[in-house]
Amino acid sequence: AIMLSSNQHSNNPRVLVIGVRSEHAHMLKELYSNMDFSFLTDNKKHTKPIKDGQYDKIVFMTKWTKHIQYKAYRNHPGLTMCNGGITSVKQILSTFS
């Protein structure tokens, strides 16, 4: 893998996945190496505010999250709600590349 120095910006889509389990997060990173992932696996951190332009896409897994968390992200233009499990997440991600 090529490491980018901090002043270079990759053109990969920046994707935040909320409510994914950490073992699935590792798998997604390997499967979709063309994306720059961030994951929120811990419920306590799910309402962390995000900066404008920080992410291109957000996948919000409704099964493992709460409505208050949704309120923190609902205005993001790249938000996709995911009602299923990891298979549904993969289907959503495959539309991003």
N, C-alpha and C positions, 0 to 999 in steps of 0.2 A: 504494500500500500504506500502511496505517496503522501507524505505529510505536508500539509500546506502551512507555510509560515503565517503568522497572525495578520500580516498586512496583505496577504493574498486572499481573495474571497472566491470560494468555489461557486459554480453555477448550479450546484445540486439544489433541488427543492429542499427547503428547511421544513421539516415535518415534526409536529408535536403530537404524541399519542398519549391520551389521558385515560387512566384506568386499566392499563395493561399490566400483566404480571411480569416480574423481572425476567423470568426464564423465557417468556415470549419476546421480550424486548431484545434479548441477545439474538434470538432466531431472526427477528425482523431485520436487524442490522445486517446480518449476513445475507439474507435473501435479497434485500434491496440496498445494495452497496452504493447505488447511485443517488441515495438520499442522505441528507444530514439530519439524523434523528435526535430528538429529545424525548424523554419519556417521563411521565409522572405516574409512578407506581404507588406512591404513598398518599393515602387519602388526606393527610394533614396538609399536604402541600398543594392540593389541587386548586386552591383559590388564589395561588400566587399570581399577582398581576403580571401581565406580559406587556412588553413595550411594542408600540406600533412598528410593524415591519420586521419584528423579531422572527416570526414564522410565516411561511407561505401557506401552509396547510395545517389544520388541526383535526385530528380524529378523536372524537369524544365517545368513549364506550359507556353507554348509559347503564349497563348492567352493574358496573362496579363503581358508580359515581353517584353523587347526590345532586339534587336540583340546585342547591346553593352554588355548587361548583359550576354548573352549567351557566349560571348568571354571570360568572366571572369571564366567560369566553364567548357568550352568545352573539356578541356583535362582531366577532372576527369574520372578515369576508371569506376566508378559506375554511370555515368550519364545516365538518361533515359529522353528522350524528351516526353512531354505529350501535344498533340494537342487538347485534349478535355477538359471537365470540371471535376468536382469533381468525377463523376462516373468513368471516365478514370483513375484518380489518385488512386481510391480505387482498380481498377483492377491491376494496376501496383504494388501497395503496397502488394497486396495479393500474389504476386510472390516472395516477399523478405523474408518472414518468414521461 
